[in-house]
């Protein structure tokens, strides 16, 4: 099992590095095409941080591991809301943006309800439902870009060195290399996670909700915690909530579009946990200190995540 663990770690490293290379190449080419930096930041960079989840879930769906495909997304979203935001707030209280407070938080609950209804209808997500999720993702992406242009939040932009000559061939090769690395990393994570599940005689569900979910959330974890340490955490909540919506709509939608996904109704217990996390995000801005996710709020989230893991693994 030691070999499988090492290969999974290598897989996570490749997923993170592959996403970075893909974002670098795509952003440079977009810049050369005179696409504004805010569009680059809110599309390519945002989707780039969700690449590990995308690759693992689509690979799992293609190879028939539906439990791992769904569990990765549900587990990653729970990890994002409770663990990553919780740790960020503990390091330094983070501010709720008005658009997150009034639009994205309620929208995330509505979209998760739609997702839950789809999952529990015939216990699968078919291609038609996957197409609907993709359409909802496109609409959300348009909303994100429009709001980003209006707010002109420089923190979310990926800055490119103006002095650096943009080489189209080089950056095209970076995109190809990034995709190849993502594919290799995704295969390593999925295959070796499946082997560990068999060795430990636990379900794909448990592995996907824990090891795989936390591993594919590493880009968000590193980004949010680093931002909090530097004191630049004001946009952390909006980014995480937005990332969760991206995960649910784009990744599950694309996975189902490739091949219909079977849904294990035992995941409903984890979806309830996800709803609890989203309801907390809905309530926190309205209680003291208003519009702030305090250290106490963060501690509550981290404790809930620890309880969730203990219950998942040992009970």
Backbone torsions as a table, in degrees:
resi	resn	phi	psi	omega
1	UNK	NA	-24.2	179.1
2	UNK	-58.9	-41.0	179.9
3	UNK	-62.2	-42.9	-179.8
4	UNK	-63.1	-40.6	179.6
5	UNK	-63.5	-43.7	178.9
6	UNK	-61.6	-42.6	-179.3
7	UNK	-66.8	-35.2	176.6
8	UNK	-65.3	-43.5	177.9
9	UNK	-60.7	-44.2	177.1
10	UNK	-60.4	-40.8	178.7
11	UNK	-60.5	-44.1	178.5
12	UNK	-63.0	-42.0	178.5
13	UNK	-61.0	-43.6	179.1
14	UNK	-64.9	-38.1	178.7
15	UNK	-62.4	-46.3	-179.5
16	UNK	-66.1	-45.3	-179.1
17	UNK	-67.1	-40.8	179.0
18	UNK	-61.5	-41.4	177.8
19	UNK	-63.5	-41.7	178.9
20	UNK	-61.3	-45.7	-178.8
21	UNK	-65.3	-42.0	179.1
22	UNK	-62.2	-44.2	178.9
23	UNK	-63.5	-42.7	-179.1
24	UNK	-60.3	-48.7	-179.1
25	UNK	-66.8	-45.1	-178.7
26	UNK	-64.3	-42.2	-178.5
27	UNK	-65.5	-40.3	-179.7
28	UNK	-64.2	-43.3	178.8
29	UNK	-66.5	-40.6	177.7
30	UNK	-61.8	-38.8	178.3
31	UNK	-63.6	-42.3	-179.8
32	UNK	-65.2	-29.3	179.3
33	UNK	-83.7	8.1	177.2
34	UNK	65.9	29.1	172.3
35	UNK	-80.4	132.4	-173.9
36	UNK	-62.6	151.5	-176.3
37	UNK	-62.5	-32.6	-178.2
38	UNK	-68.1	-35.6	176.3
39	UNK	-66.4	-42.1	177.6
40	UNK	-59.7	-46.6	-177.2
41	UNK	-63.9	-39.3	-174.2
42	UNK	-89.3	-8.1	179.2
43	UNK	-115.9	-72.4	-175.7
44	UNK	-60.6	-48.4	-176.9
45	UNK	-68.1	-43.0	-179.3
46	UNK	-63.0	-46.4	179.5
47	UNK	-68.1	-33.0	179.5
48	UNK	-57.7	-38.8	179.8
49	UNK	-70.2	-17.4	178.3
50	UNK	-96.8	2.1	-178.5
51	UNK	-58.9	-42.4	178.5
52	UNK	-57.2	-44.7	177.7
53	UNK	-62.8	-41.6	-178.5
54	UNK	-61.0	-48.7	-177.0
55	UNK	-66.3	-45.0	-178.1
56	UNK	-65.0	-44.2	-177.2
57	UNK	-69.1	-42.5	179.7
58	UNK	-68.9	-39.3	177.2
59	UNK	-62.1	-43.5	179.1
60	UNK	-62.2	-42.6	-179.1
61	UNK	-64.4	-45.2	-178.7
62	UNK	-61.2	-38.9	-175.2
63	UNK	-90.9	7.4	172.9
64	UNK	87.2	12.1	178.5
65	UNK	-97.6	71.3	-175.9
66	UNK	-60.7	-38.6	-179.9
67	UNK	-58.2	-41.4	-178.7
68	UNK	-72.4	-34.6	179.8
69	UNK	-63.8	-48.9	-179.5
70	UNK	-74.0	-44.4	-176.9
71	UNK	-61.5	-35.6	178.5
72	UNK	-59.1	-45.2	-177.4
73	UNK	-71.9	-47.0	179.5
74	UNK	-61.9	-46.0	-179.7
75	UNK	-64.4	-40.3	179.3
76	UNK	-65.2	-41.2	179.8
77	UNK	-65.4	-40.1	176.1
78	UNK	-64.1	-43.8	178.6
79	UNK	-59.9	-44.8	179.4
80	UNK	-59.4	-48.7	-174.9
81	UNK	-70.8	-45.2	-173.0
82	UNK	-91.9	-51.6	-174.9
83	UNK	-78.3	-54.4	-173.1
84	UNK	-68.5	-49.3	177.9
85	UNK	-65.6	-36.7	178.7
86	UNK	-61.5	-48.6	178.8
87	UNK	-62.8	-41.0	179.4
88	UNK	-60.4	-43.6	-178.9
89	UNK	-69.6	-33.8	177.9
90	UNK	-65.5	-40.6	178.4
91	UNK	-65.0	-48.5	176.4
92	UNK	-157.0	127.4	178.8
93	UNK	-50.2	137.7	-177.1
94	UNK	-112.7	149.6	-174.4
95	UNK	-94.7	139.5	173.4
96	UNK	-83.3	122.6	172.4
97	UNK	-72.5	151.7	-177.2
98	UNK	-61.7	-38.9	-179.0
99	UNK	-68.3	-30.6	175.5
100	UNK	-71.7	-42.7	-178.1
101	UNK	-62.6	-46.1	-171.3
102	UNK	-97.8	-22.6	-174.7
103	UNK	-117.9	-58.1	-170.1
104	UNK	-70.1	-39.2	177.7
105	UNK	-62.0	-52.3	177.1
106	UNK	-62.1	-38.3	-179.0
107	UNK	-64.0	-37.9	179.9
108	UNK	-63.3	-36.3	178.2
109	UNK	-68.2	-44.6	179.9
110	UNK	-61.8	-45.6	-178.4
111	UNK	-66.7	-36.0	177.6
112	UNK	-67.8	-34.3	174.9
113	UNK	-62.7	-44.1	177.6
114	UNK	-60.2	-46.0	178.5
115	UNK	-59.0	-44.5	-178.9
116	UNK	-63.2	-41.6	178.5
117	UNK	-63.6	-44.0	177.5
118	UNK	-58.0	-46.1	-177.0
119	UNK	-62.1	-39.5	-174.2
120	UNK	-90.5	-0.2	173.5
121	UNK	-91.5	108.6	-177.6
122	UNK	65.5	10.9	176.1
123	UNK	53.5	43.1	173.6
124	UNK	-160.4	168.8	171.8
125	UNK	-120.4	109.0	-176.2
126	UNK	-88.1	-179.5	-176.3
127	UNK	-65.1	-35.5	178.5
128	UNK	-63.2	-44.6	178.3
129	UNK	-67.5	-36.3	176.5
130	UNK	-62.6	-40.4	177.4
131	UNK	-62.6	-42.0	178.3
132	UNK	-61.7	-41.7	178.5
133	UNK	-63.1	-39.9	178.0
134	UNK	-63.7	-42.0	178.0
135	UNK	-62.0	-43.5	177.7
136	UNK	-62.7	-37.5	177.6
137	UNK	-62.6	-45.0	179.7
138	UNK	-61.0	-41.9	178.5
139	UNK	-63.9	-41.2	178.8
140	UNK	-67.1	-37.2	178.5
141	UNK	-63.7	-42.4	177.3
142	UNK	-61.3	-44.6	177.7
143	UNK	-59.3	-45.4	-178.4
144	UNK	-59.8	-45.7	-179.0
145	UNK	-65.6	-44.0	179.8
146	UNK	-61.3	-45.5	179.5
147	UNK	-65.9	-36.8	179.3
148	UNK	-65.5	-41.6	178.5
149	UNK	-64.1	-39.5	-179.6
150	UNK	-66.7	-43.5	-174.9
151	UNK	-80.9	-26.9	-179.6
152	UNK	50.8	47.6	178.4
153	UNK	-75.8	106.3	-176.6
154	UNK	-65.9	-21.2	-177.0
155	UNK	-65.2	-26.9	-174.9
156	UNK	-90.0	-1.3	-177.3
157	UNK	-83.7	146.0	171.9
158	UNK	-96.1	113.5	-175.9
159	UNK	-79.7	133.6	176.1
160	UNK	-110.0	143.4	-179.8
161	UNK	-70.4	115.4	-177.4
162	UNK	-64.7	-26.3	-177.2
163	UNK	-79.1	-16.5	-177.1
164	UNK	-79.0	126.0	178.8
165	UNK	-73.6	127.0	-176.8
166	UNK	-85.9	115.4	-178.4
167	UNK	-99.5	110.6	-175.4
168	UNK	-61.7	-45.2	-179.3
169	UNK	-61.7	-45.4	-179.9
170	UNK	-59.5	-45.3	-176.8
171	UNK	-74.5	-27.8	172.8
172	UNK	-65.6	-41.2	177.1
173	UNK	-64.5	-36.0	176.6
174	UNK	-62.6	-41.4	178.7
175	UNK	-61.6	-47.3	179.3
176	UNK	-61.9	-43.5	179.1
177	UNK	-63.4	-43.3	179.4
178	UNK	-60.0	-44.3	179.4
179	UNK	-64.0	-41.8	180.0
180	UNK	-63.4	-43.7	179.5
181	UNK	-65.0	-40.1	177.5
182	UNK	-60.8	-42.4	-179.9
183	UNK	-63.5	-45.6	179.5
184	UNK	-63.4	-45.7	179.3
185	UNK	-61.8	-42.4	179.3
186	UNK	-62.8	-43.4	178.4
187	UNK	-61.9	-42.8	179.9
188	UNK	-61.6	-44.7	-178.5
189	UNK	-65.5	-49.0	-176.1
190	UNK	-65.0	-50.3	-175.2
191	UNK	-65.0	-44.6	-176.9
192	UNK	-76.7	-28.3	173.3
193	UNK	-65.7	-40.5	177.5
194	UNK	-62.9	-40.8	179.0
195	UNK	-65.9	-41.2	178.0
196	UNK	-63.2	-40.6	178.4
197	UNK	-58.8	-41.2	179.6
198	UNK	-70.1	-40.6	179.5
199	UNK	-63.1	-45.2	-178.9
200	UNK	-81.2	-7.4	-177.9
201	UNK	57.8	41.6	173.7
202	UNK	-116.5	165.1	-176.2
203	UNK	-77.9	159.1	172.8
204	UNK	-58.1	-31.7	-179.5
205	UNK	-57.5	-49.3	-177.8
206	UNK	-63.6	-45.2	-179.8
207	UNK	-62.0	-43.9	-176.8
208	UNK	-69.4	-34.1	-178.9
209	UNK	-77.1	-17.3	-176.5
210	UNK	-113.2	-82.5	-174.9
211	UNK	-58.8	-52.0	-175.6
212	UNK	-68.0	-42.6	-178.5
213	UNK	-62.1	-47.0	-179.8
214	UNK	-67.2	-41.0	-179.0
215	UNK	-62.3	-43.8	-179.1
216	UNK	-75.7	-11.8	176.6
217	UNK	-91.3	1.3	-177.4
218	UNK	-57.2	-40.2	178.0
219	UNK	-58.9	-43.9	177.9
220	UNK	-65.2	-38.6	-179.6
221	UNK	-63.5	-50.2	-179.0
222	UNK	-61.5	-45.6	-178.3
223	UNK	-62.3	-48.5	-175.1
224	UNK	-69.7	-44.2	-178.8
225	UNK	-67.8	-40.6	177.5
226	UNK	-61.7	-43.2	178.3
227	UNK	-61.8	-40.7	179.9
228	UNK	-65.0	-42.3	179.2
229	UNK	-61.8	-39.2	-179.6
230	UNK	-79.7	-7.2	-179.5
231	UNK	81.6	15.7	-179.8
232	UNK	-108.4	46.0	-170.4
233	UNK	-100.3	9.6	-176.4
234	UNK	-59.9	-31.6	-177.3
235	UNK	-96.1	4.5	-174.8
236	UNK	-60.1	-44.3	-176.0
237	UNK	-65.0	-48.6	179.0
238	UNK	-59.6	-39.6	-179.9
239	UNK	-65.5	-42.1	-179.2
240	UNK	-68.5	-45.6	179.2
241	UNK	-61.4	-43.4	177.6
242	UNK	-63.0	-41.3	178.9
243	UNK	-62.0	-40.1	178.6
244	UNK	-63.0	-40.0	177.9
245	UNK	-66.4	-42.6	176.1
246	UNK	-55.7	-49.0	-178.1
247	UNK	-55.6	-50.2	-173.4
248	UNK	-68.4	-43.7	-175.7
249	UNK	-81.3	-54.3	-175.3
250	UNK	-71.0	-50.3	-170.4
251	UNK	-73.7	-48.9	177.3
252	UNK	-66.2	-39.6	179.2
253	UNK	-61.0	-46.8	-179.4
254	UNK	-67.2	-40.8	178.7
255	UNK	-60.7	-44.3	-179.7
256	UNK	-69.4	-30.4	179.1
257	UNK	-68.1	-37.2	179.0
258	UNK	-69.7	-48.7	177.7
259	UNK	-155.1	131.5	-179.8
260	UNK	-51.8	140.8	-175.6
261	UNK	-106.1	125.7	172.9
262	UNK	-74.1	142.1	-178.3
263	UNK	-115.9	125.9	176.7
264	UNK	-87.2	117.0	-174.1
265	UNK	-63.9	-13.6	176.7
266	UNK	-66.9	-16.3	175.7
267	UNK	-68.6	-14.1	-179.8
268	UNK	-59.2	-31.9	178.6
269	UNK	-64.0	-39.4	178.9
270	UNK	-73.1	-32.7	176.7
271	UNK	-65.1	-34.2	176.2
272	UNK	-62.4	-42.6	176.7
273	UNK	-60.6	-41.6	178.6
274	UNK	-61.8	-42.6	177.3
275	UNK	-61.8	-40.2	178.5
276	UNK	-60.0	-45.1	178.3
277	UNK	-60.7	-42.7	-179.5
278	UNK	-68.6	-36.6	177.7
279	UNK	-65.8	-37.6	175.4
280	UNK	-60.8	-44.0	177.7
281	UNK	-62.6	-29.2	178.9
282	UNK	-74.4	-34.4	-175.5
283	UNK	-84.5	-40.4	-173.8
284	UNK	-49.7	-42.0	-177.4
285	UNK	-65.6	-17.7	-174.1
286	UNK	-100.7	-3.8	177.8
287	UNK	-113.2	158.0	-177.2
288	UNK	-65.2	140.0	-9.9
289	UNK	-73.8	123.3	-173.2
290	UNK	-61.0	144.0	177.9
291	UNK	63.2	15.4	179.5
292	UNK	-129.6	135.6	169.2
293	UNK	-92.6	102.9	-172.5
294	UNK	-77.7	173.2	176.4
295	UNK	-62.3	-35.6	177.5
296	UNK	-63.9	-44.5	176.6
297	UNK	-58.9	-44.4	179.4
298	UNK	-61.6	-41.9	179.2
299	UNK	-63.9	-39.7	177.1
300	UNK	-58.7	-45.0	-178.9
301	UNK	-64.1	-44.5	-179.1
302	UNK	-65.2	-42.1	177.9
303	UNK	-61.8	-42.0	177.6
304	UNK	-61.5	-38.3	180.0
305	UNK	-67.9	-40.3	178.0
306	UNK	-63.4	-44.2	177.6
307	UNK	-61.1	-42.2	178.9
308	UNK	-59.9	-44.2	179.9
309	UNK	-66.2	-44.4	179.5
310	UNK	-60.2	-45.4	179.4
311	UNK	-63.3	-39.0	-177.8
312	UNK	-68.0	-41.8	-173.2
313	UNK	-85.9	-41.5	-169.9
314	UNK	-106.1	-12.5	-176.3
315	UNK	-113.1	NA	NA
